[in-house]
Amino acid sequence: MPQGPDRDYLAGLLANRRGEIPRSVQLLQRALPNLQKTHDPRASEALNSLADDYTKLGNYAAAAKTYDELFALFPDENKGGTRDDAGVLHLLASVKPMTIAWHGPTRLKTARNAIGSVVAELTINGVTQEWLLDTGANYSAVSRSFAEKLHAKILPGHAQTGSGLTGLENSLQAAVLPTFQVGGATLHNVVLLVLDDANLKINFGDQSYQINAILGYPVFQAMKVITFTHDGYFEAGESARRTAPGIPLYMRRLTPVVNLKANGVLLPFTLDTGASGTDLSVRYYERFKNADLSWKPEQSEVGGAGGNIKRQIFTQPMLHLEIGDKPATLKNISITPQKTDAGLDELYGNIGQDLFRYFESFTLDFATMTFKVGDPLPQ
């Protein structure tokens, strides 16, 4: 393409998806004046991506201002929950960027909680608690009762956010922890979303499980490289890097995305270590509804932040996936045939722990933007 606003716009979006944040800011800032002046519809995506860039840089005030510009041009804009995102950024407008300092390696013993998610014990402000390690969480989050135990200072104001799997909205506040220790890493100005305890309680059958603390994507981004091992460890920083070949890692706002081959077709999926299983979206349903994949209709109850919802789904008995040249077969995977008004609608599904259990390890490298899995395990 010739030099100019059109090229800057497209290159800026690609840089955003590839994690090249400073370059994305530069390109989108060059493209936007022309797009805004002509009320070009592409200005919507450019402003969304620029706000995301500022969020990842920790410039929350600039991100909030960019969302204000977006809504001034496009008053009805709410693609992917942008109004929820803007509300959170306005709460954080006075917060300084998060920083990280390394004093040694990070290697934490992990376990699985009652809902099948990976957790690790962290001691923050003298309080020891299991934290759910969740690449699918856009921010770190805590229950209100646990925020009180941490003596976290709650910022003024309220916002709301939707659950990725259920689409249910949750009221929240925000807090900032001045110091946050994760193994050999010390982080400062760590943002926590604070939700009512009931909104982080997962009900299954006649039992329930209270989530009190979630470590989310911004902390993992700051650590640059994170690895989960099959024998139960979480590693971060240089010691977590693996030399095996990987596949490209992209970002959909604050959620990691990879292209996997499903049923022989290369498709984008989100990577979610906080999910015990894989869920396929309405886009997957539309793409393969006429294929002979032996789907079975079922009634399902899905749990997430804000509660549980019942809905009609289909189950695919066998899902063949390929991560680069490494195959895996998942069993009895749920498919949602209708929109959930959540981020899951935009891609083909959300990959959970059921895939990761096939391999010796898996690594998200945000420095080189690659996703790697270790050697396959005997099945």
N, C-alpha and C positions, 0 to 999 in steps of 0.2 A: 504494500500500500504506500502511496506517496505520503510524505511528511505533512502533518496538519492535525486538526482536532479529531477527525475520524480515527486516524491511526493511534493518537494518544489515548482516545477513549478505549479502544479495544485492547491496546497494550496495557493500559492501566488496570482493566478488569482482570486480564490474565496474570499480571504481576500480583494482584491481590489474592487470586486463587492459589498461586504458587508460593505464597508466603514472602514475596519480595516487597515488604511493606514500604520502606522509604521510596523505592522506585515507583510504586503504585501511587503514592501521595503526589509525587512530582508530576507524573503523567496526567492524573485525573484533575489536578489543579490547573494544568494547562488546557485540558479539554473542556472544563466546565463552563467558563465564561460564555463561550459560543453556544453551548447546548442550553444554558439557562436563558440567554438572550432571546433565543428563538423558541423557547418552551418545547424543545425537542424531547419526546418521550424517553429518550436514552438518558436524559439528565437524572431520571429517577434511579436507574441502576448505578449511575456514576456516583450520586450522592450517597446511596446506600453503601457502596463499596468504600467510599472515602470515610464515612462515619466508622465503618468497621476497621479501616486502617488506623484511625486515630485511637479507637478503643484498644487495639493491640499494642499501640505505642504507649498506652497509659495516659494519653492526653484526653481525659474524659470531658473536659469543658469544650474542647474543639469538636469532639464527637457529638455532644448534645447540640451545639450550635449548627452543625451540619444537618442533623435531623430537623432542626427548626427550619432551615432553608428548604429541605425536602418537602415538608408539610405546607410551607408557604406556596410552593410551586404546584404541589399535587395534594390538595386537601384530603382526598379520599385514600391516599396511599396507606396500605397496611400489609404489604406482601411479606409473608414469612414472619409476621408479628413485629413489624418495625415500630409500631407505636409502643409495644411493651419494651422493646430494646431502648427506645428513646427515653421512656420513663425511668428506666434503671440508670441511664447515663446522666440524666438530670440530678438524680440523687447523688451521683459520684462527682459532680462538676468541680468540687473543691478538693478532691483527693489527689495526692501526689502519685506519680507513677510508681509501680512496684519495682523493687530492685532485688538482686540476688548476689550473695557472696558465698564462695565455696571454701570450706575449711577441711574437707576430706571427702571420701567417697560416700555415696548414699546407697545402702543395700538393706532393705527392710524386709523382715519376715511377713508374709501375707497369709491370709486365711480366707475362707468363704463364709459369708453370713447366711442367715436363714433363707434369704431369697436368692442365693447363688452368686452374689456379687463379691468381688475381691475387695478385702479391707486390710488395713495395716494400722497398728497402734501408733499414735503420735502423742507426745506430751507437749501441750501448748499452754503457756501461762500456768504451769504446774498441774494441769488437768490432763490425765491420760484417758484417751477415748479411741475407739475404732473409727477410722475415717474411710469411707467408701472411695476407692480410686476410680474416678469416672471421667474418661475422656469425652463422654457425651454431655457432660455438664458444662454449660457456657461460662459459669462462674462457680467458685467454691460456695458452699451453702451450709448453714447450720439451723437446727431447730431453735426456737425462741428460748426454751429452758436451758439448752446447752450454751447459747450466747450469754445468758446470765451467769453461768458457771465460769465462763471464760473472762467475765468482766469486760466484754466487748462493748465499746462505745457505739451506740446506735445513732446513725445520722438522721437528721430530721426528714420528714416526708415519707410517703408511701408510693409504691409502684406495683406492677403485677407482671407475672410471667406465666407462660403456658408450659405444660408438660409435653415433652417430645412424643411420647407414645399415646397419651390419652387426649391431648389437646385441651385439657381442663385448665382454667385460669386460677392462679394463686396470688393472693395479696402478699406483699413482702415489704420489708425495709432493708437497709444496708448498714453494714458496719465495717470498720477497718481495724485490723490487728497490726500494731506497729512492728512486732517481731514474730516470726513464724519459723520454727525449726523443723526441717525434714531431713533426717540423717545428717550428712555433712554439709547441707545447704541451709543458709540463713536468708530468709526472705523478709523484706520490710514493706509496709503498706499493702498488706494482703487484703483484698476486698472479699467480704463474706455477704451473701444474701441471707437474710434472716426470715424464715418462714414459721408460721405457727406449727406447733408439734403435730397437730392433726393432719396438716398438709404433707407431712413427711412420714406418715404412718401407712405402711403397706398392709392391706388385708388380703389374706389368702385362706379360703375355707373358713373355718371357725377360729382361726388364729390371726395374729397381726404381728408386724415387726416395725419397731420404731427406728427410723434413720435419724441420727443426731448430727452427723458431720459428713460432708462430701468434699473431697478435693477435686477441683475442676480444671478445665483446660488452661486458664491463664498461668497457673503454677507449673504445669507441664511444659508450656511454651517457654517459660523463663528457664527451666532446667535444660532445654534444648533437646536432650535425648532421654527417652524412658524405655525401659525393657521390663516385661513381665515374664518370669520363667515358670515352666510347668512344675518344677519342684518347690514352688512357693516363695518366690522372692520378687521384690520390686527394686529395680536399680535405676539410678538417674545420673546424668552428667556424663563425662568422658568414659567412666568405667562401664557405662551401659551401652556404649556403641558396639555394634557388631559389624564384621567385615563382609558378611555374606551379601550377594547382590540383592537389591530390593526393587520395589516398584514405586512409581511416583505417588507422592502424598499431596493432596490438595486440601484447601479449606473452603467450607461453605460457612461463611461468617466465622463463628467460634467453634465449629465442629469439623473434625478431620474426615476426609473423604478419600476413598480409593476406588479405582476401576478394577472390578473382578469379573471373570467370565462366569456367567450363570446360564445354564442350559445352552452353552456354546456361544453366548452373546456377551460382549464386553459392555458392562453397565456400571454406573457410579453408585456406591453405597457409603453410608456413614459408618464410622468405627466407634463403637460404644462399649468400653470396658465395664461400664456400670450396668449393662443389660445382661441378664443371665442367658438369654436366648436371642436368636435372630428373628426379626419381624420384617415381612415384605409389604410394600406399600401399594396404594391404588395404582400407581404408575406401573408397577410390576404386574398387577392384575390385568390392566388394560393391554399390556404388551404381550402377555402369554395366555389370555383367557381362551383363545381358540386353539391352543396347542394341547396335545394329548399328554398331560402330565399327571393324570389320575387324582385330580383334586377332590377333596371330600368336604362338603359343607358342615359347619359346626357352629355352636354358640360358644362364645368365649368371654371371659371376664379378664380385663387387662388392668393392672395396677400401676400407678405412677404418682408423682407429686399431685396432691389435690384429691386423691381418692381412686376409686375403681369405676370402670364403665363396662357394661355388657354390650356386645355387638356380634353381628353375624360375620363369620370369617370362612375362609377355605383353608384346608390343610394340604400341603404338598408332601407326600410320603418321603420322597427323596429329592434333595436339591444338590446338584453337582456344581461345585465352585472350583475355580482355579485362581490361585494367587501367583501371578507370573506363571512359572512352570510347575507349581506345586498344587496338586489336587486335594480336595477334601469333599466329603459327602455328608451333608446334614440331613437329619431325619425329622419328619413331622413338623415342618415349618409353617407358621401361620401367615396367611395373606389377607390383608384388609381390602375389601372390594369397594370401599367408599372413602371419600376424603375425611381426614380427621382434623382439618384446620390446624395442623402442626407442621413442623419442618419436614417430617417424614414424607409428606405428600410430594415434595419436590424431587426426591431421588427415588431409587428403586427399593430401598429397604435399609434397615439398621442392623449391622453385623454385631452380634454379641459374643459372649464367652463360649458358646457351643462350637464356634469355629476355632477359636484360639486354643482350645483343649487338644486339637489335633497335632500341635507342634511343640517342640522343646522350648521355644520362646517366641515372643513377638516384640518388635521394636518400632516405636514411632520416633523418627529422627526429624525434629523440626528445624535443625540446622541445615541439613541437606534435602529436606522435604522428601524423604523416602520412608516406605513401610517395608519391614523385613520380618520374615518368619524363619524360625530355626528348622532343624531337621524334623521330618515327620515322625510321629510316635507310632509304635505298633498299636493296631486297633483290634 
